[in-house]
Amino acid sequence: MDKFAVLGCGVVGSGVVELFLKNKALIEKRCGKALEMGYILDLRDFPDRPYADLLVKSIDPILADPEVTVVAECMGGVEPAFTFVKQCLEAGKSVATSNKELVAAKGDILLATAKAHDCNFFFEASVGGAIPIIRPLHKCLAANDFSAIAGILNGTTNFILNKMIKENMDFSTALALAQEKGYAEKDPTADVEGHDACRKICILSSLAFGKHVYPESVHTQGIREVELKDVELCAGLGYAIKLIARVQRLENGKILPTVMPMAVEEDNLLSQVNGVYNAVMVRGDGISKVMFYGRGAGKLPTASAVLGDMIEEVQLSHTIPSQTWVNAGTDDFIEDFSAFTAKRYVRTTSADVPALTAAFGEIGERTVSTEDGETVFVTENAMNAAAVDAAAAKLAAQGIQVLAQYPVLVS
Ligand code: HSE
């Protein structure tokens, strides 16, 4: 018999307990052996819960118990999660985590620690909630040379944008609803400002391209500035504004990871991903592209991914080599954001098409002027941020303001 411990009994940790108790017989059959819940570490008291007798407030009894072979880390945050996870791995106990902040900040160290102690550090639940994406990347798709990954990786912001467009709900009401449903982070700033999606694209980039990508290296922009007006006008032009986390490998061999609101063409499947759902599109030389889709946040969807990792960890007796990356990424690995180019959706104060064209180049057929005299259009040219600023400055000299602009995700 193996025993497991759960670190942190919040939304995800309590989901692991609940789903395990519900499906224990199935899970044990799939593990090929008996599995018992041994400990739940949390600083809070849960006197009314059926498993209150398993609660501990220190990591020590878990580390000292040789029957504990697997640990689910669902605490969130870097510390004390990092210290506890490292101690577990050093004691030869495999860890499954839902904690993307931990993996994005310390994944390289924890993978090396797991390897040194012949156990495993798995993190399927850290990206995309219920969606299997980590394992497919390093197993099913392992024969591919990857060229790009693009996804909707934050359920809270997708939920908010969706409520804004479909129900005309204001930003704060939609955020409060996401928090009530257990989708948002403890501090929802991480969702709204794009930090959560940033951590997730760091993890996918590290896995796909083989060197650790730290959040500081990723150009990250959230959805706080997105106005309902642009969501609606963009939809009128045939685009959906989505928070897109993306990494592309450039011709010079460097990678360019970004997180920002983008105008997604409606024939791109990512534009159809609504509510708390996440989706990840992976491009590789063998597959062309494949897409993964499912619930990206919430108690049981995330718990499902944690338990899936735990089941595999119980079955393994050694570190597996594939789910790893070797080195920290250096400057010659990650391209500067100035190299990012895309066509742009633009909203201006003027319908003076010759002036707009003189600044932005051809602006295509999808140009619409609103009743209040504003104009929205999509540029024909792919532009970087400096080129957009230069065009805006040219218009400003003529008294025309650029009110909003979003890069377009074509496919
Ligand atoms: N706050 C995250 C989200 C939770 O909304 O996607 C899942 O990582």
Boltz pocket constraint, residues with backbone or C-beta under 6 A from the ligand:
constraints:
  - pocket:
      binder: B
      contacts: [[A, 98], [A, 125], [A, 126], [A, 128], [A, 129], [A, 153], [A, 154], [A, 155], [A, 156], [A, 157], [A, 182], [A, 183], [A, 184], [A, 185], [A, 191], [A, 196], [A, 296], [A, 297], [A, 298]]
      max_distance: 6.0
